Amino acid sequence: MLRSLRQANPLPTGRSSLLYKHDFPKFPFSFLSSPPAPVFPPSHSPAMTVTTSITTVTSSSASPAPVPVPVAKKVRHEMEMFGDVRVDNYYWLRDDSRSDPEVLGYLHQENAYTEFVMSGTKQLQDQIYAEIRGHIKEDDITAPVRRGPYYYYERTLEGKEYSQHCRRLAPNDGAPLSVYDTMPAGPDAPPEHIILDENLKAKEHKYYNIGQFKVSPNNKLVAYAEDTKGDEIYTVYIIDAESGAPIGKPLQRMTSYIEWAGDEAIVYVTMDEILRPDKVWLHKLGTDQSADSCLYHEKDDMFSLDLEASESKKYLFVSSESKITRFVFYLDTSKPENGLTVVTPRVVGIDTSVSHRGNHFFIKRRTDECFNSELFACPVDNPSAITVLLPHRPSIKIQDIQLFSDHLAVYERENGLVKLTTYHLPTVGEPLERLQGGRTVDLADPVYYIDPEESQFCSSILRFVYSSLRTPLSVYDYDMNTGVSVLKKSETVLGGFDVSNYVTERQWATASDGTQVPISVVYRKNSVKLDGSDPLLLYGYGSYEVCIDPSFKVSRLSLLDRGFIYAIAHVRGGGDMGRQWYENGKLLKKKDTFTDFIACAEYLIEKKYCTKEKLCINGRSAGGLLIGAVLNMRPDLFKAAFAGVPFVDIVTTMLDPTIPLTTSEWEEWGDPRKEEFYFYMKSYSPVDNVKAQNYPAILVTAGLNDPRVMYSEAAKYVAKLRDTKTDNNLLLFKCELGAGHFSKSGRFEKLQEDALTYAFFMKALDMVSAAQTTL
């Protein structure tokens, strides 16, 4: 749910959520309505008046009737802090009920204007959409996951937007798993059973998303979390896995955090009025939700709850976390009625996460001294008796671990890349000692993405997903005893795609303070000149310690095959280079995020990857804040910019604790109720720093039901730019009126935003005519 992030593309990803890695599209090979907030008093939401001017657009075909440029009326709204007065003439655009007809009318006008201005690119948009969809194998399945006597997987069908959740009986139930195991198929195979068809469920909704799908330990029941508005407020249904019959009444107004506690109970998390996950509950099947018992209530509004099951499935871990502190409880799934027990206590500045094997907890701990984390084990009945397994190392961050009955897999980040190392563990009951002699998995590309996938605890088979900017997403099973890895599933890319046609590189830009900032680059070999004449799209994020590892995105081929270079600036504020990389791009060092991005842009120009006239930039959510900030700082450096669901009104938002995520993010951005933070944040806040100067072409998007970044931030940003900037370059705004932070929910619907964005860049670069050819 709202894991306190204003995140972004590419997956995940809050202001965003780690729940969604980076917004990878949900296709067969996947990793796979907000409550009423306070309504402003009438003085804050006057009747909306829009004045207009007429814009005409020429195209090769008959042009549609001109649509006026929306020019929002100014209503002076003063906000004073520390003797400083900020004037927001567009404050009235915020309507927390999302029902004011005047505000909705204004958003409709913005959408109509964008559609009109982009109408001359309709053929190109259709072509790009067809290209992207033509690369996708529409009828496909995910890599099947073995759980007990079944293989579970998702299936997509040709022409259908959503997935079917399926399972099939596995042969030789009880035999040890092997990397060579495959799910039987064909006429003699056990029949496929469709547990849930999202396409049927989605028919009655403009937006549909299943945030969680959990099978009970005995494989008889399924609990799934459903969102039908995009506001990330879920309803949880429990059904019989065979018949689909409902078990009890749905559980209402929840996060998507659900786990089974045995076969007859589930644990779930609910939110407070600002959508902060604050309570964890135990629900026994066959009882009403009103009878559920609250296991823990986190009353500190800077903390949010998280819930996960141990790999062994013997415990559930409930974590309460802020941006710098995390402490953990456990619940014994065999005795859920006993409630929660503390594993790690709450100590400010200490962040812990817990796993379980045998009679030990394995704990990853970060402190100020061990900023890249250490790993230790302790007896379940004596958490204070620790044995260090992996010590802290200043240049290597322990990013994740995955436990098995006899092995441990460790994902470590060094010099901007993740390496995967596996260790054999002593037999349960024997002493644990410092880990040595691990085996590292070999990876192919110079820059890449690797992440753990669901694996079976009582096996030696580790499953992980691998990708790079040129390598489609691929699932591997790795035998930790032999070192043999087998490809189980690779994203099928149709249309003649050949990985050898593309080149990936790692470059390093020098920031203004001398820091080396990594850049990941990809281009098509025979489509670029590398003499400065090529168009380039530079992506950035740089917040919440999120790592934007370079991974494949099929829609990006429509740019690469037209001669674009694509690059990711791994700026400070993200976690790409370890914990210190994040610490040096937050709070009172946030501007380093923006200057890093500018340094990367300047480096790419210097090395003749592009020129200013060919440089486009994009970012979403907190990455949209990055885009807004650098546009104010160096508008001359860029030709066109896309800011998706941008967090651009940071001071006003972070001063308002009634807005979701505000209180939990004071440790990320700073608390502007304190003078030092107020003036620092104001100095880079995109809305507060729009000025009378020339800006490049800009496209901004928002989602009306977005609980992470309110649609009004994008709306007022565009309105102020229109009133202030001194150029005649494109300025377009599109608000999805039936979606939230992650745009539309259908797998094909999502491609329409990519087609619009790419056509916008090509229009700004005067490439539309040349681009409207069959590749």
SULFEN-V482551 format. One record per helix or strand of 2 or more residues. SS is the DSSP state (helix for helix, strand for strand). FROM is the first residue (numbers start at 1). TO is the last residue. If there is no record, write none. Layout:
SS_FROM_TO / SS_FROM_TO
//
This chain:
helix_18_20 / helix_42_44 / strand_50_55 / strand_67_72 / strand_78_81 / strand_84_87 / helix_91_93 / helix_101_135 / strand_140_141 / strand_145_147 / strand_150_156 / strand_163_169 / strand_193_197 / helix_198_202 / strand_209_215 / strand_221_227 / strand_234_240 / strand_251_260 / strand_265_271 / strand_277_284 / helix_289_291 / strand_293_297 / strand_304_309 / strand_315_321 / strand_326_332 / helix_336_338 / strand_341_344 / strand_351_357 / strand_360_366 / strand_374_379 / strand_382_390 / strand_396_403 / strand_407_414 / strand_417_424 / strand_439_440 / strand_449_452 / strand_461_467 / strand_474_479 / strand_485_490 / helix_499_501 / strand_502_510 / strand_516_524 / helix_525_527 / strand_536_540 / helix_554_560 / strand_565_569 / helix_579_583 / helix_587_589 / helix_591_606 / helix_612_614 / strand_615_620 / helix_622_633 / helix_635_637 / strand_640_644 / helix_650_654 / helix_663_669 / helix_675_684 / helix_687_689 / strand_697_703 / helix_711_724 / strand_731_736 / helix_749_764 / helix_768_771
//
